[in-house]
């Protein structure tokens, strides 16, 4: 049985939010009264001991309210068949490249790591290390408890993985591994841009007026930044751009010398992301399995809810390509999992497991909104591409 993460009751949560708000106000004073939204988002999510992911409250799971309550559910918590199918893709790349290491960024509850490790063992693929890069200590503690049975094979890192020891003896420098990230890119801080019909502004956080209901408010400053497809923006548009996510992908792609990276997340290519009908962007909060699309809610009780934005997959693909990697696949989560043999896995599952796995595939759940982006270096794939993209590849839409 997994240990329960220390609960933060409503009183404790309010105290932590008050402390975080005080910290934001301090930073506002030091910065001259204005913080870019990506700075605020980083604090709201990751400020040590105070941010949403750093305060130790339950986050992942299927149930809002009561014992074991949570704010949202991810694919590995919905069904272990998600990781079992993904393990087939990971195994293909490990064998193809003669690789022995998997690196997971943002392992959450540890469910996906467990599923991948079990799947790779069943496939007979030897690993030297399964490395997890996870910054919040509360999440790391839960992962360590869940993955204890794998012993020293699993290691936790605070920053970018170091190059394997054997590379010092003359082997090629850089990362040689399969990299996995499930719902990682959507949690990276974004910048907000506002178009008033004449001028572009960057939206940030300021101290609210004394008579306002909240202590924090939004404030705009003129900027030279522009979103992709800026000419299509409607007056009043508030859109996100993803410099931190793109920088992360570019750094990873530049360090990867042999291997592949697979990122699963909700999002769109740029033509859909910046379509005029989506003129208020995709920024939202999640708490107790409810979505909060009112941006003002994100400034209330900072750290009390998840803050997220959909992924601009075109921007991520270009960042990887510009850093020297090859984009080898882009498709929906449903198509990716089917290509990786999910239907075969379902044949051995009971009715309850089949019902849970259906949420991974159906259009109105995760099947269409979630996408899988893959890039690689130093590998030669079969003509049809990696296993997960042999049918239904949408790379041409990026």
N, C-alpha and C positions, 0 to 999 in steps of 0.2 A: 504493500500500500504506500502511495506517495505521501510524504509529509505535507501537511497543510501549511501554506505560506502564512506568516503572521498577519492576522486581520487588522486592518485599520478601520475602527468603527467610525460612525458619522462624526462624533466629537473629535476624535483624533484626526480624521481627514480634514475637518474644518480648521483645526490648529495648524496642520501642515500647510494648508493652502494659505492661511494668514501669514505664516512665516515666509512662504515663497513669494507672496505678493509684496511683502516688506522688502525682500531681496530684489525683486523687480524694480520697485520704487527707488531703492538705493542705486541700482544700475542706471536707472533713468536720470537720477541726479548727477551721477558721474559722467554720463554721456551727453549732458546738456539738454535733457528733457525729451529725447526721442530715441527709441530703439527700433531698428528694422525688425519686421515681423519674424524673420528666420531666427534672430537672436532670442526673441521672446519664446518662440516655439521650442527652441533647444532647451531653454530653461524650464518651460512647462513640462517637458517630457523627461529630461535627463539631469536636472540639477541634483547633485548628490544628496540623498536622503529626503528630498522634497518633491522632485519631479514625478510625473505619473509612473514611469517605469522604474523609478528608484526608491519608492516609498514602501514597497513590500506588500501592497494590497493585492488581493486576487484579481487577475486580469483575464486569463484564458479559461474558457469553458463554455458549456452549452446552456447554463441556467442563470438568469438574472434573479437577484434577491435570495435571501435565506442562506443556509449553510452551503459553502462551496460556490457562492455567487461569483459572477464574472461580468465582464463588460462586452466581450465579443468572443466569437469562436473562429479558429483558423482551421484550415483543411486537415492537418494532422490530428486535431482533436475530434473532428467529425468522424474520421475513419482511418484506421491503420493501413487501409489499402492504398491511400494516397502515397504514403512513404514506400510501400511495397512496390508500387508501379514506378515511382521515381527511382528506386534502387536499381531497376533494370537499366535505366538510362545511365545512371552513374557507373554501373558495372561495365557497360559497353565502353565508356570512355577510359576507365581505368585499364581495361584489357588492351584497348587500342593503343594507348600511349605508354604501356608498361609502367603505369603509375601506382602508387601505394599510399596516397594521402587524400583525404577529403577535408575541406575547410568549409565550415558553415558559419555564416554571419547572422547574428541575431537569432539564436536557437529557441527563444521563447520558453515554453514549458519543458523543452527537451523531447517532446513527442516525436518530432520528425527525425532527430538524431537517433533515437531508439529504433524507429522503423527502418531507417537506412542501414544502421548497423546490423540489425537482424536480417534484413534482405540481402545484404552483401555476404553475410555468413552463409545463408542458405545457398547463395550462388557460388560459393567457394572462392570468392575474390579476397586475396590476402591484403590486409591493411597494416601499415606501420604506425599510422596516426590518424585519428579523427580529431581535428582541431576546431574548437568553438571560440569565435571572437564575440564576446559578450561583455558589455561595459557595466550595466547595473548589477551590483552585487547580489540583490535579492533574487533576481532571475537565475544567476549563476548557482546559488545555493540549491535552488529547486532542481536545476539540471543535474548537479552533482549527485543528489540523492537518487534521482531517477536512473542515472546512467552508471551507478556504482558497480553494477555487475560486469561492466566491460573493463573494469580495472584501468591500468595506465594507458591503455589504447586511446582513451579520450583525454584530451588536454585542453585547458582553458587559457586563452591569451587575452591580454589587455589591449593589444594593438595589432598592427599588421604582422602576419606570421614571418618569422625569420626564415632565411633560406636553410634547407636541410644541411646537416653537418658535412655530408659527403661532397657537397658542392665545393667546399674549400679545397678539395684535393684535385680540382681542375675540371669538374663537371660544369655544364652551363649554369650561369647564374640565373636567379629568378625563381619564381614559384613554379613547381611542377605538381599539379594537383587538380582535382575536380572541386569547384567552388559552388556552393549552394546558398541561396538566400530566398526564404519564403516570407513574404510580407515584410521586407526590410526596406526597400526603396520608398514605400509610401510613408514611412515613419521618419524620413530624413527632412530636416527643416527646409521650408520653401520661402521664397520671396513673393510678396504680393505687389502687383502693379495695377494702378487704377488709371483708366482713360476717361477724361471728362468731355471728350469730343473735340478738344483743342490741344491738350497737353497730357503727357504721361507723368504720373506720380508714383513714387514708391510708398506703399502703405506701411506704417509702423505703429508703435504703441507709445502713447503719451499719458500723462496724468490727466484724469478726467476733471471736468469742471466741478467746483465744490458742491453744487446741488445735484449732481448726477447720481444715479442709483449705483453705479460701479465706480471703483477708484481708478480703473484703467479704461482707456478709450483708444480708438484708432485716430491716427493723424498722418497726413500725407505730406511728402516733400517732392519737389520736382526732381526728375531723374533722367539720365541718359540711357537707362536700361529699357529694353523693348522685348516683348514676348515674340515668339515665332508667329508669323501671319498677323502682325500688328495691324496691317492695313484693313483687315476684316473686322477689327474690334468695333463694337457698338458703343456709343456714348454711355457712360455709366458702368462699363465693364470693369470687373475686378478679377484678375487672372493670376495664376501662379507661374513662376518659372523655377527651375530646379538646379541651380548651380552647384549645390552641395552634393546632390545625387549624381550629377554628371561628373563632378570631380572625383567622387568615390569610384565610379565605374572606370574612369580614365586611369586612375592610379592602379586599380586592379588589373586592367588590361595591359598596362605598361609593365607590370611586374610578372605577369604570367608568361612563361617561356614555353611550357608544354602542358597542355591541359585545356579545360573548358569550364565555363561558368554558366549556371542556370539560375535565372531569377524569375520567381513566380509572384505575381502581384496583380492588383486591379488597376486598370488604366486603358489608355488609347494611343493610337498613333496621332501625330500632330494635326492631321486634317480633321480628326474627330475631336481631339482635345480642345482645340481653339476654334471650333465651329461657333458661329455667332449665337446659336441657340444655347450654348453653354457659356453665356457671357458673364455669369457670376462665379465661374470657376468650379472647383471640386472640393474646396476646403471644407472639412466638417469635423465634428467631434463624435466620440462614441462612449456611451456609459450605460451600463445595465441593459445592453443589447438594444439601445435606442440611438438613432442618429440625431445629431444636433447640427442643422444646417445654418442656423443663425450665427453669423460670425461673432456677434457680441457675446454669445454664450461662452466662447473660447477664452474670453478675458475675465470671466467670473470664476472665482475659486480656482486659480491656476493650479495645475497638477492633479485636479480631481477627475479629469477625463482624458481619453486619448485624443490627440489631434493628428489628423491625417489628410493627405491629398492624393488623388489618383496620380499614377505615374505617366509621364510623357515618354512613351517607349521609343519614339523617334529620337528624342534627345539622348536617351541612354545608348541607343544603338550607334548614333554618330560619335558619342564620346568614346565608346569602345573601339570603333573603326579608326578614329583619328589617332588613337593611342597605339595602333598597330595590330589590333586583333581583327579577326574575321567574324562577322555576324553569320552564324550557321543555322539559325532558326528563330521563327517567331510565329506563335499560333495560340489558339485558345487553350485554356486548361483542359477542357473536355477533350479536344482533339489530341492533345499531348498525352493525356492519361490513357485514352483508347489506343493510341499508337504503342504505348508502353505495356499493353496487355491487361488493362483493367478488367475487360470483359471476361478474360480467362480467370482472373483472380476472383471475380464475383461468382463464378460457377461453384466454387468450393465454400462460399460464404452462406450464413444463415439469413433468414428473411430480414431480421433486424439490421444486420450488417449491410445487406443490399439496399435497404431503405436509406441508411445513412450515407452510403456511397453515392446514391442518386443525386444528392445535393452537390456533389463535386462536378456533376455532368450537366445538369439541367440549365437551360438558358436563364431562367428567372432566379437561380441561385448563384453558383460560382462558375458554371460551365463556360459562359460567354464573356462575362465581365472580367474574369481573371485571365491573364495571358502569361505565356512563358517566353522569355527572351534568352537566347543562348549565343555566346561568342566563344571563340577558341583561338589558340595559337599552337603551332608546332604539331598539328595533327592532320592526318589525311583521312577523311570520312568516306564511307561508301558513296557511290554516285547519288543515291537517294537521300543522303544526309544522315544526321544522327537519328537514332531510333524514334525519338519523340516527335519528329517532324517529317516522317516519311510520307504522310498524307496530310493535307490541309495546311501546309506552310503558308504564312501570310507575310513573309519578309518583304515582298514587293509592295506591301501597303505602308511600310514605314516611311 
